[in-house]
Amino acid sequence: MRSTLRVRAVLTATTLLATTATVTALTGSAQADPLANRIANPGSLALTQDAAPAAAPTAAPNAVAKTPGNALQQLQQFLHYIQIAKPDMAASQAQALLDGGLTASELASIVDDNNLGERFDKVMTRGRGMDGVQDLAIRYEEMLRAGRLELARQPKRIEDAIAMLNGTLRQQMFAKERLSAAGEYAMPALLKTVTNGKDVSLEVASTEVIESMRRYAVLPLTAALMKLDPVNQRKVADMLGEIGYPAAAPFLLELANDPKTSTDVKESATRAFNRIGATATSTSAQFGELARRFFEADESLVSYPTESVNNVWTYDAFGGLTPTPVPTEIFTDVMAMKMAKQALSFDANNSAALAVYIASDLRREDRLPNGTTDPIFGTTAYTPSFFAMAAGPSIDSAVLALGLDSKDTALVRDGISALSQTAGATNLIGQSGRQPLLESLRYPEKRVQYEAALAIGNALPEKTFAGDFSVVPILASAVRDAGTIVGGVIASSDEDRRQISGKLAGLGFTTLTGAGTFADFEPELASSIGLDVLVVSGNVQSVKDGVAAARNANATAAAPIVVVVAETDAPTAVAALDRDPGVVVWPANGSPESFENAVNQVFARQSGGRMTEDEALDYTVRSLATLNKIAVSKSPVFSISDAQQPLMDALDKRSGGVRLLVADVIALLPGTAPQRKLIDASLAATDESEKIELLGRAAASARHFGNQAEPRQVEALRALVASSAGPLAEAAGRLYGALDLSSAETVKLITK
């Protein structure tokens, strides 16, 4: 099991990587750009330059910015030189600002305090397509975005904005804009203003701001609801009812059903619950449903999906609302665990909530970025694998179903691993209802198919089941093909298919012929051994259609997909395909190295990375052991003969110890072809030790199934017996005797 039981990983443009790193260094936090996170190494974007203004400074000063006035002047000159297409001078001004220590928040203050926002955006758009200043333009855009967030979320600015809610109409408008920009980060101060009861007019204004924040206010408010005094519980319940978001339903129901809740608060909570439109009366069921929504990564529950962290909120009477930043990659899983835990606290028999808890725990472990920690569940005494195994087969089967439904390959493998360690022949496969383990045999990823077949094969079920005929062939294909990686290309032109196929072949892929559309590609795909990666090339509309068709086909529903578009179309393609985590966009003029990175990244994200040689060998050896077990057991469910052709192919392809393991299983296969294959292989072997071992396997086959040898093989064996000595002669003689041939040859040797 990976990580004791066993990416969203992203590609970024080379220039965007540099930008993000710089912004991180300047601000202390990186604000993720969804385009930067999904486009693989684009080059420059060629944009037409617009006309230059008439007036301009004559030279770029070389003095470093030291005062706000100097910084403003240099920024204006930077913008001006881009407008008149003088990238060298623009770059000099921009670099001077950075050398002078300009921070992201200082840049934001200069731009916003001087009403430069519209001009800045327009000029930076131009600068991104101008050689010599492109990287700096992107860098400044990132700095401005980060700086605005940093300023908006400063506690002092938030407190000042709340105070201005009692000011003039202009001050109130400005305050609301600032608080809206702060989003949920303004909630601690706003809630404190509402609950302290010191200023009625400010309380009313703060309440209006909270309600206007809609979803940004819900999780902070619900975190506080049960811990407030009755007066403020009523206020918060009313606000949640006014906002009307379903995520508040379980918390309101918890408050309404709590025996300690006063009558008036119960009425407020019930009224808000009804306004939301919720109907279920089980608190456990309500929290379980919210847990499921978090597990499914409902976008409405994530405040800042493009940022590196999101907040888990807690409340106490002394500190008020407190945010705990959690890596965005695991935020929904952490929240799903919290909600499922709450559901289980109300009903320990809520099996759906338990399955969501375990699935989220496993996925949280899979997705935790390197070098980061989970501050919420990171210090628990038990590992995700412990809970998965302790929950038992029925829950593990539900976990596997969650993985299958979400096309989460890593979670699917975790679920199979847990089942294989907890279930036996009688309960691995249920007798009714959904059968997730059997569905895994058809999952479009080889490792999942192999692991499901291994789990079922090793259990040796005694009753037939739907799809039982596929287990032995899958195990046999793992012996023959585990190390083979297959790529396919969909592109409108033959030249594009040829070039992309060449790139895949250079990375070690066996490439299919491909086609212009997915529909034309399907017949070839159906006859292949599977598909490990799909490349779809074309314009934005054609790649959207190709990806949609691939996702609707069983063989590619969860396949890693690399989309290739013109560099200028990359942002549009990213926006169109952003909801599919198994897609990475690569610009057609990118380098070979960036293409390899794109393939590796989408593999890592969708299926845990490309299968290594060691992994492939492990699957081969484990599959051979399972096939041997099936053959020896004379299983009433599985037919070992279904492995015949792949194993005979593998005997030709494999070498060393693995070849002998293959021969061990072939020796257990009935019929003439397997025995004759073993005899031919032993006679053709050039290494004497291998020859002896293979002769032994052929003799075992003869003992099991009688003499199936051809006359030519018998003659060759006689010649070997006559010409050999020592251990080789003994092995040849053993096969000769096992074939029950005429003893005349033995007499000849005695009387010779």
N, C-alpha and C positions, 0 to 999 in steps of 0.2 A: 504494500500500500504506500503510494507516494506520499512523502512527508508524514510519515507514520501511518497514514491510510493510503496515502500515495506520496491575455493580456489582452482595466482594458489596456493590453500592451499596445503601443502606438509607434508609428514612424513619424519623424519630424524632418522638415526640410533642413538642409545644412545651415542655411542662413537663419532659420527660425530657432534652431538649436543654439546658435551663438547668441541670438537675441535674448532668448529665455534665460540663458546662463547669466547674461549681463544684468538683466532686470533682477534676477535673483540676488546677484551680488550687491546691487544697489538698494533693493528694498527689503531683502531678507525673506521674500516669499515669491514663488513663481506662480503667475496666473496662466493657466493652461489655455491655449488658443485651439479651438476645435479644428481649424484648418491646419495649423501647424502639427497637430497630433495625428492627422490622417493622410497627409500628402507626403510621399516618399521622395525627398531630395529634388524638388523642382529647381530649375535654373532661373534665369532672369525673365521677367515678363516685359515684353516689348510694348510700350505704350507711346502714342503720338504726343509730342510735346506741344503745349499750347503757347500762345504768344506771350512775350515778356512784357512787363510793365515798362513805362517810359523812364521812370527815375530809379536809380540804384546807387548804393554806395560804391565808391571807386575801388576799394580794396578790402580784403578781409583782414581785420585786426588780428594781431598775434598775441594780444594780451589775454590772460586767463580771466574768466568771469569771477568777480569777487563780490559784487553787490547785486541786489535784485534788478536795479536799473541796467547794469551791464549785461546781466543774463537775458533780460527782455530784449535789449538791443541786438545781442548776438543771435537770439532765436529768430527775431524778425529778419535779420540778414540771412540766416540759414534758409528760411522760407523763401525769401526773395531770390536767392541765387538758384534755387531749384526752379522757380517760376521762369527765370530767364535762361534756363538750361546751361548753367555754369557749375557742373557737378564738383569740380575740384575746389572751387571757392566755397561751395555749400558744405562740402565735407570738412573743410578747414574750420568753418564756423561751428559745425556740429561737434567736432572733436575737441575744440577749445572749450566748449561748454562742459563736456564730459571730463576733460582734464582738470577743469576748475572745480570738480566735485559735485556737479549738478545731480540731485537725487530725483527719483520718480515723483515724490510728493511736491518737490519744488517746481518741477516742470508743470505738474497739474495746476499748481497755484498760479504760475505765470500765465498759462494758457487761459484758464477760466476767469481769473481776476481781470484780464485785459480783453475779454471777449474774442479770443483768437481761435475758439474751437472750430468753427465752420471753415475758416481759412486753413487751419492746421490740417484738418481731415482732407481737404481738397488737395493741398500741396503734397501731403504724404502719399496719397494715392498716385500722384504723378511721380514722386520720388522712387516708389517701389519698382517702377519700370525704367529707371534711368541708371545706366552704367556709371559706376564711380560713387554713387550715393545710395544705391539700393539697400544695402545692409543697414546703413545708418537710418534710413527712413523707417524700415521695419522695426529697428531697435527703438526709435523714438515713439512709434505708435504703441509698442508694448509698454514702454515707460509711462506714457500718458495714461494708458488703461490701468496699469498697476498703481500709479500715483493717485488717480481719482478714487480708486477703491480704498487706498490707504487713508486718504484725507476724510472720505465719507465715513469711515468706521472709527475714527479717533474718538474716544469717549468724551473728551472736552468739547469737540465740535458738536457731538450729538446732544450733550447737555445744553450747550448754547442754543442749539436749534429748538429744543423743547421750550426753553425760556422764551424764545421769540414767538411761540404760539400764542402768547398773550399780547403781542405787539401790534403794530399797524398792519393793515391788510398786506402791504408789500412785504413786511417782515414775516407775516404768517405764510405767505406764498413761498418765500425763500426758505423758511424753516421746513415746510412740508416737502419741498424738493430735496432738501438735504437729508431729511429723515427717510424719504423714499429711496434715495441712493444708498443709504446705510443698510436698508433692508432689515433682515432679522437681527443684525448687530445692534440696531437701535432698541430692540425689545427690552433688554434689562432696564434701561433708563425709563422707557415709556411705561412699562408695567409698574415700576416703582412709583412713578408719578400718579398713576391711576389708583394704586392701593394705599398710598400713605395718607390720602384724604386731606391734605393741607391746603389745596387750592382747587376749589370746585371748577372754576372756569378752565384752568389748565388741565384738570382731570378730564373734562368733557372734550377738550381739544385733542388730548392725547388718545382718548378712546376712539375718536374719529380717525385719527392717523392709524392706529392699530387696525381698525376695521378696514381701512383703505389698503392696507398691506396684503390683505387676503391670505394666500397660502404661506407667505413668509412669516405670518404671525401664529399659525396654527400649532406647530410643534413646540415653540416656546410656551405658549399659553397652556397647552395640555400638560406640559411638564410641571407647571405650577399649580394646576387646578386642585388636586387632592391635598395640597399642603398649605393652602391659604385658609384664613379664617372665614366663617360663613358669609360675612358681608362681601368680602372680595371674591369668594367663590361664586356668588350670585353675579357679580360684575363680569367675571371672566366667562361664565356660562352664557350670559347674554351676548357678549362679544362673539363667542364661538358660534352661537346661533345666528347672529347677524352675518358673519362671514360665510357660514353655510357649507363648509368643506367636510366631506364624509370622513376624513381622517380623525376628526374630533369625536365621532360617534362613540367609540368604546370608552373613552374617558368620561364623557357625559353620562353614559349608562352606568359606569362604575360609581360615579358620584350619586346618581339617582338611587341606585340599589344599595348603597352603603347604609347599614343600620344606624351609623353615627351621624348621618346627614340630617340636618334640621328640615322641617316641613317646607319652609319657604325656599330653601336651597334645592330640595327635591323638585319642587314645582318649576324652578328656573331651569334646572338641568333637564328635566323631562320636556319642557317647552322647547329648549334649544335642540334637544335630540330629535324631536318631531319636525322642527324647522329644517333640519339637515335632510330629512327624508328617510332616516333609518327606521327599520321596523323590527329587527331581531331583538329578542328580549334576553338572550344569553350573553352575559358579559364576556365569557370565555370565547364564544363563537365570534363576537365582534372583534376582540383582540386577535383572534386567529385569522380572521379575514384581513385585517390590517397587516398582520405579519406576512400573509401571502402577497399582498400588494407590494410591500417592500421587497420581498423576495423576487418578484417579477420586475422590480426596478421601475415602478410607476413614476413617470417623469414629474408628475405633479407633487411628488413627495420629496423631491431633491431640490433644494433651494438654488444651489450653485453648481450645476452639473459640469461646467467647464473649468472649475477651479480645482486646485490640488487637494483641498480639504472641504468637508462640510461638518456642521456642528451637531453633536448630540447634547441636548439640553437637560439640565437638572435644576432643582430649586430647593433652597432651604431658607428659613426665616432670617438668618443672619446675612448670608451672602446674596440672597435674591436669586435671580436667574443667572446661571453660569453655563457658558458654552464649552464643550470639550471637542477640539478639532479632531476629526477622524479622516484618514485618507479617503478620498472620494471613491477610489476603486472598491473599497469594502464598506462604504457608508450604508448602503441599502441592506447589506447582509447583517451588519451590526444592529441596525434598527429592526430588521426582521427577527433577529434573535431576542431582542428586548421585548418586542410585542408578543412573540410566541411564548417567552418565559412568563409574561403577564397572563396570557391565556391559560397556561398550565397551572398557574397559581390559583385560578378560579375553578379549574376542572382538570384534575390530573389525568383523566381518561381521554382528553382531547388529542386523539392520535394524529389528526391532521396538523395541529400546532406542533406536536413533537417532531413530526417529519420535517416541517418547515425549519424548526430550530436546528435539527441535525444537518439538513441540507445547507442551510445558511452558514453554519459553523464550518462545514467542510469547504464550502466555496470561499469563505473568508480566508481560510488558510491558503487556498490555492491562489487567491488574487492579491494577497498582501504584497505590496511592492517591496523590492529589496531595500534594505536599509531603513524601513519604517516599522512602526509598532502599532498595535491596536491598544489604545489606552482604556478601552471599555472591557473587553474580554481577554486581553492579552496575558493576564496573570492568573487565569483559572487553573485549578489543580488538575483538571482532566483534559486530555487532548480531544480533538474532534473525532479521532479514530476510536477512542474509548467509548464515547457516547454512541457512535454509529454501531459498534459491535454490541454494546450492552443493551441497545434498544431492541434487538432481535430481528428476525427475518421479515416479519410483516411490515415493520417500520422501515427497514432497509429497502424493501421493495417499493414503498411509497417514496422514499428518497430518490431511488433510481427513476421512478416515474417523473418526479419533478425535474430531474436532470434531462430526461428525454424530451419533455415538453418544452423546456427552455433551450434545447439544442446546446447544452453546456457539456462538452465532451469530457472535461476534467471531472465534473460532478458525476457524470454517468459512470466513469471508470471507478470513482470512489464508491458509488453505490454497488457496483458489481463486486468490488473487492470486499466490501462489508458482507454482502450476501454469501460470497464464497467461503467466508470464515465463520459464518454463523448458521447457515442452512445445510440441511442434509438431503438425502434422496427423497424423503417424504414431504418436505416443506420448501424445497428450493423452487419448485414450480407448483403454483396453486392449482386447484381443481376447478376453480370458477373465477369469474371476474377478469380484470385486466392482468396481463402477464408481462410486466416490464422487462424481465430478463429475456423472454423470448423476443420481444421487440428489439432488444439490443443486438440480436443476431443479424438484424437487417439495418442496423444503424450505419450511416455512411462514413465510417472511419474504421480502418483495419484493426487498430488496437482494441477498440471496443468489441468488435466482432470476435477477435481472438480470445479476449478475456471472458466474454460471455460463454463462448464454446468451451473454454477450459473449465469454467465453473460448472457448467451442466455436465460435461463429459466426466469429470472427476467424481461427481455425485452419483453417477450410474443409476439414473432413475429406472424404476422397474415398470412404469406404465408409459405408454406412448403419449405423445402430446403434439399439438400443432407445431409444425416446423422442425420436428425431431430429425428429419432427413437432412437438414442443413448442417448439423453439428460436426459430423465426421468430415465432410468436404471442407469446412472452414478450417478445421485443425490441420488437414492435409495441405491446404493452401498456405498455412503458416509455415509448414515445413519447406515448401517449395519456393514461396514468394515473399516471405516476411521481409527480406532485405531489399526487395524491389520497390522503388517509389515511382509512381506513375503521374504524369502531368498531361493535361489536355488544354488545347487552345481554341478559343472561339474568336475569330476575326474575319472581317468581310473580305480581305484580300489574301491571296495565296502568299504574297511576299511578307505580309505581316505575320501570318501563321508560321512561315518558314523561319523568320528571324526570332520570334519568341520561342518557338520550339528549340531552336539552336541554343538559346540562353538556358532553357530548362535542361537540355541535354548536357550542357557544360556544368550544371550543378548536380549531375548524376541521375537525372530523371530518365525513365523510359517514357518517351513521348508518343501519344496517340496522334493520328493524322489530323484530327480536328475538323472544324467546319465553320461555315459562315454564320450559322445560327445554332442555338442550343438544340432546337428540334432536329436539325440535320446531324447533330453530333451524337444524339441519344443512341442510335443503333450501334455505333462503334463502342460507346460507353457500356452498353448492355453486354457486349461480348468480351469486355476486358476483365482483368482480375480486380478491378476497382480503380478509384481515382483518388490521389492524395492531394493534388492542388489543381485548381482550374484558373486559367488566365483568360479574361474577357477583354478584348480590345475593340475600340471604335469611338464614335462620338458619344456624347452624354446620354442621348436617348437610347442608342443601341446597347450600351453597357448596362443601363438600367433595365432594359428588357431582358438582356442575357442573364443578369443576376437574379431577376424575378423568376425567370423560367427555371434556373438552376435550383432555387430555393423551393420550388414547387415539385421537384423531382426527388424521389426517394434516394437515389444514388448520390445526390449532391446537396441534400437539404442542410447538411452541417459542414460541407466542404470548405476549406480555406480558399478564398478567391482573391486574386490580384487583378485589379481593374487598371487597364492601360488607356490613358487618354492624352490628348495634346496638353502641353503644359498650361496653356491659357484656359483650358477647360477643367483643370484639376480642382479649383475651389468649388465649381458648380457640381462636379461629380461627388466631391466629398459631402456637400450639403444634401445631395439627393440620396446618398447611401449611408448617411451617418448613423442610422438606427441599426444597421447590421454590423455587429462587432467582428464578424468573420470576413470583412472586406477591407483591403488596404488599397489605396489609390496610388498609382505610380505614373509619373510623367514619361511620355514616350521617348523623350530625349535624355533620360537619366543615364547615369553610368552603369556599367555591369555590376559594380560593387553595390550600388544602391538597389539594383534589381534583386540581387542576392539578399540584401537586407530586408527588402519587402517580402520576399518569399519566407525568410526565416521568421520575421515578425508575425506574419499572418498565421504561420504554423504554430508559433508559440502561443498566440492568442486563442486560436480555435481548437488546437488538439494537443497542446503541451510540447510543441516542438517537433522537428523532424525525427523520425525513428533512427536511432543510432545503430551501428553494427552490433554493439553489445546487446541492445534491446532486441534486435531481430534474432540474434543467436539465442537469447533467453526464450523468446516465444517458440522458436524452432525446437529447442530441447524439451521445453514443457509440453508442447503439443505432441512430440514423439512419445513422451512418457505417458500421456493421457491416451493416445491411440493404442499403445501397448496394453494399457490397463483395460481398455474396451475390448480389445481382441482376446485377451486372456480370460476375461469375465464371460465371454460368449453372451454379451448383452442382448436381451430380447427386444430392446428398443433401437439400438444403433446397428447399422450394417458396416462392418469394417471394410468390406469390399468397395465401399464408396470412396475409400482413400487410395485405391489401387493406382490409377494413372498419375496423380500428383506425386505419390511416393516413388513410383518407378522413374518419373522425370527427375526427382530430387536425387536419386541414386547416381544419376549421371552428372548432376551439377555439384553435388556436395563432395567433401573430401575429409580425410582424417577421421576423428572420433565421431563426428556428426554423421558421416556416411555409414559408419558401422551401426549407429543407432537407427538410421533409416532401414538398413538391412535387417535389423532385429524385428522391426514391425512387418516388413515385407515377408519375412519367413513365417509370419502368422496369417498371411493372406491366402485363402483357398484359391484353387484354379491353376491352370497351366502357366499363364503369363508371368505371375510373380516368381515362381520357381525357376523358370527358364531365364528370367532377368537376373536372378541371383547367380545362376551357373555361368551365364555369359560374363557377368561382372567379375566373378572370381577367376575365370580363365583369362580374362583380359588384363587383370591387375598386374602391374610391373613390380610393385614393391612386395617382397616376399612375405613380410609380416601381415600386410593388408590382405594378400592373396590367401594366406592361411585363415585369417578371420572370416573372410567372405565365403571360403569353402565350408567353414563351420556353419554359417547361416544357411547356406544351400542345403547342407545335410539336415539341419533342423527342419527345413521346409519338407524335405523328402520323408522324414520320419512322421511329420504331421499329416501329409496329404498323399504319400506314395510317390512313385516315379512318374514325373511329368516331363522328363527330359526328352529332347529331340535326338535322333540318331547322330547328328553331327556333334552334338555336345558330348554324347557318350564316347564317341571316337576320340575327341579331344581329351576327355578325362582319362581314357585308357593310355593315351600317349603321355599325359602328365604323370600318371602312376608309374609308368615304365621308366620315365626319365628323371624322376626326382628321388630325393633321399631325405632322411631326417624328419623334422617336424612337418615340412611341406608334403613329403610322401605320406605321412600319417594322416594329414588333413585330407589329401586327395583320396586316400584309401577309405577314410571315414565316409566321404560323400559317395564313393563307389559302392560301399556296402549298404549305405542308407537307401540307395536307388535300387537295391536288391538285384544287381546285375549278375550275369553268369559268373560262376566261380572259376571259370576257365582261365580268366586273366590272373587270378590269384595263384592258380596251379602253375601257370607259366612262370610267374615270378619265383615260385618255390623251386622249380626244376631248372631254372635258367643257369 
